[in-house]
C-alpha cells in the first residue's frame, strides 16, 4: 500500500476507530517483541493515527465553538429586541 493510500484509509476512520487502533499499536510497541523494522512501521502507523484523532478533536472543537458563537449571537439578538 502506498503512503497516499494509507493516508486516505486513515481519513476514513472515525475518531473511535482511530483511537482504538492507536491503543492497539501502542500496546504492541510496549510489548517490545517486534523487530526494529516492525517497530518503526508501528510507530509510523501510530503517528498517523494520532494525527487522525487530533484532526477529529480539532473539528469537534470548531463545531462547538461555532455552536457557542451562534448561541451568543442569538442571545444578543434577543436582548436587543427587548
N, C-alpha and C positions, 0 to 999 in steps of 0.2 A: 504494500500500500504506500502510495506516495505521501509526502508531507501534506500537500494540499488536500488530499483525500482524507487524511487523518484529521486535519483541522476542521474540515467540513463535517465529519462524523461527530466531532466534539460539539459543534454548533447545533446539532440536532438533539443533544441531550437536555433533559430537564435539569433543573437545579438539583433535585433529589437524586436523579440518576448519576449525575457528575459527582456529587458529594459521596454517594455510596461507593462508586468506583474508586474515587480518591482514597477512601478509607481502606479499601482492599489493597490498593497499590502500596500505601504506607505500611500496612501490616506485612506485606510480602518483603518490603525493604527492611523492616525491623527484624525479620527472622534472620537475615544475614546469610542465608544459604544459597543465594544466587551467585552466578559468575559475575565478574566485573561488567562484562558486556550486557548481561541481562539487567544488572542493577542500574546501569546508565540508561537503558531503554525504559525501565520502570520509572526512573527519576524524571526523564523527559515526558513520559505519559502523565506523571503526577503533576508536573508543572503546567501542562496543557489543561488538565482537569481543574487545577486550582484557578487558572485564568478564566475558564468557563464559569466556575462558581462565582468568581469575582464579578464577571460580566452580568450574571443574573442578579447579584446583590446590588450592583450599581443601577441596573434597570429598575429594580424594585424600589430603591430609594428615590429615583427620579419620579416614578409614578406616585409615590407617597407625597413627595414634595409638591407635585403638580396638583394632587387632590387637596392638599392643605392650602395651597395658594388659591384654588378655586373656592374653598370654604371661606377663606378670609375675604376674598373679593365679594362673594355672595353676602357675607355678614356686613361688609362695608356698605353694600348697596342697600341692604335692609335698613341699616342705621340712617343712611342718607334720606331714605324715603319716609322716615318718621316725622 
